[in-house]
Amino acid sequence: MKTILDIDHVNAFCRHTHVELPSHHVGPLAGLSFGAKDIFDITGYPTGFGSPDWLNSHPSATQTAPAIEMLIQSGASLVGKTHTDELTYSLLGMNAHYGTPINSAAPLRIPGGSSSGSAAAVAANLVDFAIGSDTGGSVRAPASFCGIYGLRPTHGRISLKNTRPLAKSFDTVGWFAREPKILLQVGEVLLREKAVSQMHSRAPFEPFFLEEAWDLIDPLLARRVKAQLLKISFLSSSQSLSIHPYDLADWASTFRIIQGAEIWVEHGAWATKHIEQMGPGVKERFNAASNISLSELNTALQQQLAIKQCLETIFSHKRVLIVPTAANLPPLLNSTSAEFDRFRGDSFRLLCIAGLAGLPQINLPLIKIDDVPFGVSIIGAAHTDIELLQLACSL
């Protein structure tokens, strides 16, 4: 009998931790298939975490992650586990051990990570939806690069029990779909919240272009994208908003310090024993994380409080922020290490915004530039996840 591995032409699914869980439940997701990033535990099966060393040094799981159970009980069938960047500690989708999933929307370009396999599987029409995780952009970036919908929910809305952590202050369960209606259906299950009819919905959002975010991308690209966005009725009246005197480069630095410190606390002891076997980039980031001082961390935590207060003021009204999901089109696969590092650094300034305040953010595949996807995101106030999903459907 054929499995997803027999038809996976984009290297989205894991052979080393393959598992299928057909659903026999009748529910809102009945008949839908999904893939799950190889960080979610499933009873009796190993969790690979994108690392051969991790796979070989940890036993099989004894409990299934709640997110998986909720989807199965709602009628969806798991067809396999999907590739992730090593220990989920990257944004590119390139795993030195298991290869790079193919971005069907732009095969010469990276798929984005760390939820690379989940995004690639959805983009290639291998599954109806897929789940991943987002700490520093690991759902939003691959959704942008692969031209699909992707949601990072409000931090803490969905249980991460029996799921491999990276940095717990920022880790979230996220998901992808080609159709906004399916993204919403999955959201109703995972968020345990029903969408209300438009007749009974709250007051509409007021959209604002975040100036500092749009200033990060090439001016010509910004003008091209905004011109297309302004043709959409919801966005046609968008105003501009600034976070001056704050700077997104400082916000990104704050995020990196807190994230790195938490990663080292979580995985430092294990990483010390296996660091020489780690792939390029991941090894260097672990080394950097090991050198973050307590003083740096305390300063960053104070800065985070000020950033949260700034964003709470912005979202105290019924506002949403419209931002580019990443700093440019997805890089070409043959880009240099320096080009990848520059792209990652620039994009992190955009991706850190929602993470620092635990806000929901949805990538919308509305724009193509020279036939390559360019994702635009909407960031909303905490716990407006369902409303953002409904907004995506209306667009």
C-alpha positions in Angstrom: 0.0 0.0 0.0 1.4 3.4 -1.0 2.2 6.0 1.6 2.9 9.7 1.4 6.6 8.8 1.0 5.9 7.2 -2.4 4.4 10.4 -3.8 6.5 13.0 -2.0 8.4 14.7 -4.8 9.5 17.7 -2.8 11.4 16.0 0.1 8.8 17.3 2.6 8.3 14.1 4.7 10.7 12.3 7.0 11.6 8.7 6.2 13.4 8.1 9.4 10.4 8.9 11.7 7.5 8.0 9.4 4.1 7.5 11.1 0.5 7.5 9.9 -2.5 8.1 12.1 -5.7 7.7 10.1 -8.7 9.2 11.8 -12.0 7.4 12.3 -13.7 10.3 14.0 -16.5 12.4 12.5 -15.7 16.0 13.1 -15.2 19.4 11.4 -11.9 18.3 9.8 -13.3 14.9 8.5 -11.7 13.9 5.2 -8.7 16.3 5.5 -5.1 15.1 5.5 -2.2 16.8 7.3 1.5 16.6 8.0 3.1 17.4 11.3 6.6 18.9 11.8 8.9 16.3 13.3 8.9 18.0 16.8 5.5 16.6 17.9 5.6 13.5 19.9 3.5 10.5 18.9 3.2 7.5 21.3 5.5 4.7 20.3 7.4 6.6 17.7 10.7 8.6 17.8 10.8 12.4 17.4 13.7 13.4 15.2 13.8 17.2 15.8 15.8 17.6 12.6 18.9 16.0 14.0 20.3 12.4 13.6 22.1 12.8 16.9 18.9 13.8 18.7 17.1 10.9 17.1 19.8 8.4 18.2 20.1 9.7 21.7 16.4 9.9 22.7 13.8 7.1 23.2 10.5 6.8 21.4 7.7 9.0 22.7 5.4 7.7 25.5 2.6 10.3 24.9 1.1 12.1 21.9 1.2 15.8 21.7 -2.3 17.4 22.4 -2.2 19.3 19.1 -2.0 16.0 17.2 -4.7 14.4 19.3 -7.1 17.3 18.8 -6.7 17.2 15.0 -7.2 13.4 14.9 -10.3 13.6 17.1 -11.7 16.3 14.8 -11.5 13.9 11.8 -8.2 14.8 10.2 -5.7 12.1 9.3 -2.0 12.4 9.8 -0.1 11.1 6.8 3.4 11.7 8.0 6.0 13.8 9.8 7.6 16.7 8.0 11.2 17.9 7.9 12.5 20.7 10.1 15.7 22.6 10.3 18.1 21.1 12.8 16.6 21.6 16.3 14.4 24.2 14.6 17.2 26.7 15.0 17.1 28.3 11.6 15.0 30.3 9.2 16.1 29.0 5.8 14.7 25.5 5.6 18.1 23.9 4.7 19.0 20.9 6.8 22.6 19.7 6.4 21.6 16.1 7.3 18.2 15.6 5.5 18.4 18.0 2.7 16.2 21.0 1.6 12.5 20.5 0.8 11.6 22.0 -2.6 9.6 25.2 -2.7 7.0 24.4 -5.4 6.1 28.1 -5.8 9.7 29.0 -6.6 11.9 25.8 -7.1 15.1 27.8 -7.4 14.6 29.4 -4.0 14.6 28.3 -0.4 11.4 27.1 1.2 12.1 28.8 4.5 12.2 27.2 7.9 12.2 25.9 10.4 8.8 24.4 9.4 10.2 23.7 6.0 8.6 20.3 5.3 5.2 21.4 6.5 5.1 24.4 4.2 6.6 22.4 1.2 4.0 19.7 1.7 1.1 22.2 1.6 2.5 24.1 -1.3 2.9 20.9 -3.3 -0.7 19.9 -2.7 0.4 16.7 -0.8 -1.8 17.5 2.2 -4.8 19.8 2.9 -2.9 21.5 5.8 0.1 21.0 8.0 1.2 22.0 11.4 4.5 23.4 12.5 5.9 25.7 15.1 6.9 29.3 15.1 9.4 30.8 17.6 11.2 33.5 15.5 9.3 33.2 12.2 9.3 29.5 11.5 5.7 29.4 10.1 5.5 33.0 8.8 8.6 32.9 6.7 8.0 29.6 4.9 4.4 30.6 4.3 5.7 33.7 2.7 8.3 31.9 0.6 6.0 29.1 -0.6 3.0 31.3 -1.3 0.5 29.9 1.2 -1.4 31.0 4.3 0.3 30.6 7.7 -0.7 31.6 11.2 1.5 32.2 14.3 -1.2 32.3 17.1 -1.2 34.3 20.3 1.5 32.9 22.5 0.2 30.3 25.0 -3.1 29.7 23.1 -2.3 26.1 22.1 -0.6 23.5 24.3 3.0 22.7 23.5 3.0 19.7 25.8 5.0 16.7 24.3 6.5 19.0 21.7 10.2 19.7 21.4 10.9 23.2 22.7 13.3 25.9 21.4 12.7 29.0 23.4 9.6 28.7 25.5 8.8 32.4 25.9 8.3 32.6 22.1 7.4 29.0 21.0 4.0 28.6 19.4 2.1 25.9 17.4 1.3 27.2 13.9 -0.3 25.9 10.8 -0.4 26.2 7.0 -3.0 25.9 4.3 -3.5 26.8 0.7 -7.1 28.0 1.4 -8.0 30.5 4.1 -11.2 28.5 4.8 -9.2 25.5 5.8 -6.8 27.6 7.9 -9.9 28.9 9.8 -11.3 25.4 10.2 -8.1 24.2 11.7 -7.9 27.3 13.9 -11.4 26.6 15.3 -10.2 23.2 16.4 -6.7 24.1 17.8 -7.9 27.4 19.4 -11.1 25.9 20.8 -13.0 28.9 19.5 -15.8 29.2 17.0 -15.8 31.9 14.4 -18.9 34.2 14.8 -21.0 35.2 11.8 -20.1 38.4 10.2 -23.4 39.8 11.3 -22.5 39.4 14.9 -18.7 40.1 14.6 -17.1 43.0 16.5 -16.2 46.3 14.9 -14.0 45.9 11.9 -10.2 46.3 12.2 -8.5 49.6 11.2 -5.4 48.8 9.1 -2.1 50.6 9.5 1.1 50.2 7.5 4.0 50.1 10.0 6.5 52.7 8.6 9.6 51.1 10.1 8.7 47.7 8.7 8.2 49.0 5.1 11.4 51.1 5.4 13.3 47.9 5.7 12.6 46.6 2.2 13.8 48.0 -1.1 11.8 51.2 -1.9 10.8 50.1 -5.4 9.6 46.7 -4.0 7.7 48.5 -1.2 5.9 50.8 -3.8 5.0 47.8 -6.0 3.6 45.8 -3.1 1.7 48.7 -1.5 0.2 49.6 -4.9 -1.3 46.1 -5.2 -2.4 46.1 -1.5 -4.3 49.4 -1.9 -6.5 47.8 -4.5 -8.0 45.5 -1.8 -11.0 47.2 -0.3 -10.0 46.5 3.3 -6.6 48.0 2.8 -7.5 50.8 0.5 -7.9 53.3 3.4 -4.8 52.2 5.3 -2.9 54.8 7.2 0.7 54.9 8.3 1.9 54.4 11.9 5.4 54.8 13.4 7.0 53.3 16.6 9.5 56.2 16.8 11.7 56.5 18.8 12.0 52.7 18.8 14.1 50.9 16.2 13.4 47.5 14.8 17.1 46.6 14.8 17.1 47.1 18.6 14.0 45.0 18.9 15.6 42.2 16.9 18.7 42.3 19.2 16.4 42.1 22.2 14.7 39.1 20.8 17.9 37.3 19.8 19.4 37.7 23.3 16.3 36.3 25.1 15.8 33.6 22.6 19.5 32.5 22.7 19.6 32.5 26.5 16.5 30.3 26.7 17.8 27.9 24.0 21.0 27.4 25.9 19.2 26.7 29.2 16.9 24.3 27.3 19.5 22.5 25.2 22.9 23.7 26.2 24.0 20.5 28.0 23.0 18.3 25.1 24.4 20.6 22.5 27.8 20.7 24.2 28.1 17.0 23.6 26.9 17.0 20.0 27.9 20.5 18.6 30.6 19.2 16.3 28.1 17.1 14.4 25.7 20.1 13.9 25.3 21.6 10.5 26.7 25.0 9.5 24.8 28.0 10.9 23.2 26.0 13.7 26.6 25.2 15.3 27.5 28.9 15.2 24.2 30.0 16.7 24.6 27.5 19.6 28.1 28.8 20.2 26.7 32.4 20.3 23.9 31.4 22.6 26.4 29.9 25.1 28.1 33.3 25.5 25.1 35.4 26.4 25.6 36.8 29.9 23.1 37.2 32.7 23.6 41.0 32.5 22.7 41.0 28.8 19.7 38.9 29.4 18.4 41.1 32.2 18.8 44.2 30.1 17.0 42.5 27.2 14.1 41.5 29.5 13.7 45.1 30.6 13.7 46.2 27.0 11.1 43.7 26.2 8.8 45.1 28.8 9.0 48.6 27.1 8.4 47.0 23.7 5.3 45.2 25.0 4.0 48.5 26.4 4.6 50.2 23.1 2.6 47.5 21.2 -0.1 47.4 23.8 -0.7 51.1 23.3 -1.0 50.6 19.5 -3.4 47.7 19.9 -5.5 49.3 22.6 -7.7 50.4 19.7 -9.1 48.1 17.1 -6.0 48.2 14.9 -4.0 45.8 12.9 -0.5 46.3 11.5 0.3 45.5 7.9 3.9 44.5 7.4 6.1 42.6 4.9 6.5 39.1 6.3 10.1 38.9 5.3 12.7 41.5 4.1 12.7 40.4 0.4 11.8 37.6 -2.0 13.0 34.2 -0.8 16.8 33.9 -1.5 18.0 31.7 -4.2 19.3 28.3 -3.2 22.8 29.1 -4.4 23.1 32.3 -2.3 26.3 32.7 -0.4 26.5 32.3 3.4 26.9 36.1 3.7 23.8 36.7 1.6 21.8 34.2 3.7 23.0 35.8 6.9 22.2 39.3 5.7 18.7 38.2 4.6 18.1 36.4 8.0 19.2 39.5 9.9 17.0 41.9 7.9 14.0 39.6 8.1 14.4 39.1 11.8 13.6 42.8 12.4 10.2 42.1 10.9 9.6 38.7 12.5 10.5 39.7 16.0 7.6 42.1 16.4 4.9 39.6 17.0 7.2 37.3 19.0 8.3 39.9 21.6 4.7 40.7 22.6 3.2 37.2 21.9 0.9 38.5 19.2 -0.9 36.6 16.5 0.3 37.1 12.9 -1.0 35.7 9.7 0.8 35.6 6.3 -1.3 36.3 3.3 -0.2 35.0 -0.1 -1.7 37.9 -2.0 1.3 39.2 -3.9 3.7 37.9 -6.5 6.7 39.8 -7.8 8.0 38.5 -11.1 6.1 35.3 -10.4 7.7 34.8 -7.0 5.6 34.9 -3.8 6.0 37.9 -1.5 4.1 37.5 1.7 2.3 40.3 3.5 1.3 39.9 7.1 -1.4 41.2 9.4 -0.4 41.5 13.1 -3.3 41.8 15.6 -3.8 42.3 19.3 -3.5 39.2 21.5 -6.3 36.7 21.3 -7.7 38.1 18.0 -6.6 34.9 16.2 -10.0 33.9 15.0 -10.8 37.3 13.8 -7.6 37.5 11.8 -8.5 34.1 10.3 -11.9 35.4 9.4 -10.4 38.5 7.9 -8.1 36.4 5.7 -11.2 34.6 4.4 -12.8 37.8 3.5 -9.8 39.0 1.6 
